[in-house]
Amino acid sequence: MRLRINYQDYPYPTPTKQAKHRYRTYPLMCAFTVLLSTMNPIEKFEEWYQAELEVSSVRIPSACCLSSIGQDGYPNARFVSLKEVVDGEFVITGPLNSRKGVELLANPKASLVFWWPETGRQIRIQGTALPLDTKRADQYFKGRNRDSQIVSLISQQGHEISDPAVLTEELQKRKSEEQSTPVRRPTEWSGFSIKPLRIEFMEFNENRLHGRELFSREGDHWNRVFLQP
Ligand SMILES: Cc1cc2nc3c(=O)[nH]c(=O)nc-3n(C[C@H](O)[C@H](O)[C@H](O)COP(=O)(O)O)c2cc1C
């Protein structure tokens, strides 16, 4: 059996209106990128996110791939949804006793990768993940919808279960029981704030000379270099 992927013919970069405009203005942009583009990668992240949001129809545009380092040394990647960028740090949430939680508590080196197809852009972040304090965990938990809160309460994310139907029944039971009282945050449900060390921006260009810009933190200052595609 073989799954053939027609990788030669991918219609990339994605020909959205916005991207097309970028390709037409590419030579001009190259000349001005060095001079005019922001030296603040957090601002640039926000600009790119907004640009994608304006044209994107995906259900979770904040989805990103979070990698942690497994206790066996293998990298371990999964999608999460970015909750916020606060004071230049990237916030994700989930239980601390899940695999990602245990791995990040043991080794806080983390990476996040975003791929935004409409604007043809990728952002890679490497940084240090520190757990949220109780107050912030409470705030993010309150912001979740009730079903998600109940699932967080009854499910031990990533732990084995002999019969998944047990959880479906439990969910139904809790939903009918707890309609007026707020769902309490399980103590292990929290999240991490990732302080970036490096942020790399890549955008597709029609001539395949994709633009790459790497920011590296040095204390409170960001250094920037351009990378070959
Ligand atoms: C688009 C998308 C967004 C997700 N967002 C989250 C999230 O914000 N938090 C979370 O714990 N899991 C989220 N998940 C589920 C995770 O991918 C993963 O299954 C879960 O966190 C368990 O991972 P772990 O066993 O490595 O801890 C998301 C999955 C997808 C596909």
PDBQT file of the ligand as one rigid body, heavy atoms in Angstrom, charges set to zero:
ROOT
HETATM    1  C1  LIG A 301      -6.544  22.515  16.762  1.00  0.00    +0.000 C 
HETATM    2  C2  LIG A 301      -6.310  21.847  18.088  1.00  0.00    +0.000 A 
HETATM    3  C3  LIG A 301      -6.266  22.624  19.240  1.00  0.00    +0.000 A 
HETATM    4  C4  LIG A 301      -6.054  22.022  20.476  1.00  0.00    +0.000 A 
HETATM    5  N1  LIG A 301      -5.959  22.820  21.582  1.00  0.00    +0.000 NA
HETATM    6  C5  LIG A 301      -5.627  22.269  22.777  1.00  0.00    +0.000 A 
HETATM    7  C6  LIG A 301      -5.382  23.098  23.910  1.00  0.00    +0.000 A 
HETATM    8  O1  LIG A 301      -5.451  24.340  23.846  1.00  0.00    +0.000 OA
HETATM    9  N2  LIG A 301      -5.043  22.475  25.078  1.00  0.00    +0.000 N 
HETATM   10  C7  LIG A 301      -4.937  21.116  25.193  1.00  0.00    +0.000 A 
HETATM   11  O2  LIG A 301      -4.648  20.621  26.283  1.00  0.00    +0.000 OA
HETATM   12  N3  LIG A 301      -5.141  20.314  24.132  1.00  0.00    +0.000 NA
HETATM   13  C8  LIG A 301      -5.468  20.855  22.921  1.00  0.00    +0.000 A 
HETATM   14  N4  LIG A 301      -5.657  20.042  21.818  1.00  0.00    +0.000 N 
HETATM   15  C9  LIG A 301      -5.460  18.591  21.980  1.00  0.00    +0.000 C 
HETATM   16  C10 LIG A 301      -3.949  18.285  21.897  1.00  0.00    +0.000 C 
HETATM   17  O3  LIG A 301      -3.535  18.210  20.548  1.00  0.00    +0.000 OA
HETATM   18  C11 LIG A 301      -3.553  16.959  22.586  1.00  0.00    +0.000 C 
HETATM   19  O4  LIG A 301      -4.337  15.904  22.093  1.00  0.00    +0.000 OA
HETATM   20  C12 LIG A 301      -3.731  17.050  24.097  1.00  0.00    +0.000 C 
HETATM   21  O5  LIG A 301      -3.295  18.281  24.614  1.00  0.00    +0.000 OA
HETATM   22  C13 LIG A 301      -2.954  15.932  24.776  1.00  0.00    +0.000 C 
HETATM   23  O6  LIG A 301      -1.578  16.062  24.492  1.00  0.00    +0.000 OA
HETATM   24  P1  LIG A 301      -0.467  15.444  25.478  1.00  0.00    +0.000 P 
HETATM   25  O7  LIG A 301      -0.909  14.030  25.748  1.00  0.00    +0.000 OA
HETATM   26  O8  LIG A 301       0.807  15.498  24.724  1.00  0.00    +0.000 OA
HETATM   27  O9  LIG A 301      -0.448  16.290  26.715  1.00  0.00    +0.000 OA
HETATM   28  C14 LIG A 301      -5.884  20.616  20.571  1.00  0.00    +0.000 A 
HETATM   29  C15 LIG A 301      -5.931  19.850  19.401  1.00  0.00    +0.000 A 
HETATM   30  C16 LIG A 301      -6.135  20.458  18.189  1.00  0.00    +0.000 A 
HETATM   31  C17 LIG A 301      -6.158  19.594  16.950  1.00  0.00    +0.000 C 
ENDROOT
TORSDOF 0
